Amino acid sequence: MPPPAKPDWVLRLEAKHGLPIDQIPGTVYALCYAEPLHVWSVSVDYSGTDRSQVVWAPNGHAASRTPIRHYVGWTQQRNPRRRINNHHRAGTAVEVTLSPGTMHDEEHLKRTATCPTCGHPYAADLLT
């Protein structure tokens, strides 16, 4: 079976940088919410693979089916705060950790690391 087609945003970034998506430098961000919440995400890691039970926003983001305490993401935007603010409402109590990295680093962090704020593994909040 052929691999799934890459989304347009991935193709645009790869063309812009001349690198595979998992090698493009950017910022890896990890969010630790004071209270669990439903998070909007393009990642199936948080929204789940059962698309019949996911609530979709007009921008293509999906809501996590269960409240989560952590979100780990990646952006190549110069101001990562703009991207981070998409994952919670203003006034949400959240600790943010930033580090330079790639999408490969993001995947490794969310599957193997623990939160420096609360000590819980990030993987506990993944749905897949």
MOCORVEN-V10039 format. One record per residue. N is the residue number from 1. RES is the residue in one small letter. PHI is phi as a letter, one per 30 degrees, with the letter a starting at -180 (none if undefined). NEAR is the number of other C-alpha atoms within 12 Angstrom. D_CENTER is the distance of its C-alpha to the mean C-alpha in Angstrom with 1 decimal. Layout:
n:res:phi:near:d_center
N:RES:PHI:NEAR:D_CENTER
N:RES:PHI:NEAR:D_CENTER
//
This chain:
n:res:phi:near:d_center
1:m:none:4:26.8
2:p:d:5:25.2
3:p:d:5:21.5
4:p:d:6:19.5
5:a:d:10:19.7
6:k:d:14:17.0
7:p:d:13:15.6
8:d:e:11:17.4
9:w:d:16:14.7
10:v:d:22:14.4
11:l:e:17:18.2
12:r:d:16:18.6
13:l:d:23:16.5
14:e:d:20:18.4
15:a:d:14:21.6
16:k:d:14:21.1
17:h:c:17:20.5
18:g:i:15:22.6
19:l:b:17:20.2
20:p:d:19:18.1
21:i:e:29:14.4
22:d:d:25:13.8
23:q:c:22:16.4
24:i:d:28:15.5
25:p:d:26:15.5
26:g:a:28:13.0
27:t:b:30:11.3
28:v:c:35:8.8
29:y:b:39:8.1
30:a:b:40:8.3
31:l:c:39:9.4
32:c:b:35:12.4
33:y:d:31:13.9
34:a:d:19:17.7
35:e:b:18:17.9
36:p:e:21:15.7
37:l:b:26:14.4
38:h:d:27:13.1
39:v:c:42:9.7
40:w:d:35:9.2
41:s:a:33:6.4
42:v:c:30:7.3
43:s:d:28:6.0
44:v:d:24:9.2
45:d:d:32:8.1
46:y:c:37:8.0
47:s:d:33:10.3
48:g:i:27:12.7
49:t:c:19:14.9
50:d:d:17:17.9
51:r:d:16:17.6
52:s:d:11:20.8
53:q:c:14:19.3
54:v:c:25:16.2
55:v:c:23:16.8
56:w:c:20:15.9
57:a:c:16:15.9
58:p:e:10:18.0
59:n:d:12:15.2
60:g:j:17:13.8
61:h:d:23:10.9
62:a:c:30:11.5
63:a:d:34:12.0
64:s:d:36:11.4
65:r:d:29:14.9
66:t:b:24:15.4
67:p:d:23:14.6
68:i:b:33:12.3
69:r:c:36:12.8
70:h:b:46:9.6
71:y:b:48:5.9
72:v:c:46:4.7
73:g:b:45:3.1
74:w:b:41:6.1
75:t:b:34:8.8
76:q:c:32:12.4
77:q:d:18:13.7
78:r:d:13:16.6
79:n:c:16:15.6
80:p:d:24:12.1
81:r:e:23:13.2
82:r:d:16:13.3
83:r:d:25:9.6
84:i:e:33:9.0
85:n:d:23:11.8
86:n:d:24:10.2
87:h:c:37:8.5
88:h:a:32:12.0
89:r:d:15:15.7
90:a:e:11:18.1
91:g:i:10:19.8
92:t:d:22:17.2
93:a:d:19:17.9
94:v:b:26:14.9
95:e:c:24:15.0
96:v:c:29:12.8
97:t:c:26:13.0
98:l:c:25:12.7
99:s:a:22:13.9
100:p:d:24:14.7
101:g:l:25:13.2
102:t:c:25:12.2
103:m:d:29:9.6
104:h:d:23:12.1
105:d:d:28:11.8
106:e:d:35:8.1
107:e:d:25:9.1
108:h:d:20:12.2
109:l:d:30:11.0
110:k:d:33:8.9
111:r:c:25:12.0
112:t:b:18:14.8
113:a:c:23:14.4
114:t:c:25:15.5
115:c:d:29:14.6
116:p:d:18:17.3
117:t:d:20:17.8
118:c:c:20:18.6
119:g:i:14:19.0
120:h:d:20:17.1
121:p:d:24:15.1
122:y:d:34:11.3
123:a:d:27:12.2
124:a:d:24:14.3
125:d:c:35:11.5
126:l:d:30:10.4
127:l:c:24:12.5
128:t:c:17:13.2
//
